[in-house]
Amino acid sequence: MDKIHENNHIVWLKNIIRSSSRKLFIAQIDNHPIGVLRSELEDNIHEISWTVAPEERGKGWGKKIVAEFIASVPGVVCANIKPENVASIVIAVKAGMELIKKENGMLHFQKCNSL
């Protein structure tokens, strides 16, 4: 994996903060950040990705972060996950997402939520 340069990361973060269709959520326990979820809304579909802080992995936080986001928005939530990312696959399934297709080397998970 290529290293992301700080300046490129700052530009990316500023673009997310300014965007009306992209949201970045920081999950915390007692003011301690435990993970991040990114959502991009396009055509009433929320495409999400997430990461859990390395020291917080294996504690169920990923499933909770994803499940709470899904429960908070109406419509379709999807995630595209690499087949080798077993932890994210488990999180998606435990959060109620279903594998809908395999395409271009990615697994496409989805959950339809009606609030």
Protein Blocks (a to p, Z undefined) as FASTA:
>chain_A
ZZddfklmmmmmmmmmmpmkbccddddeehiafbdcddddeehiacddddddfklgonlm
mmmmmmmmmmmpgcjddddddfklmmlmmmmmmnopacfbdcehiacddddddZZ
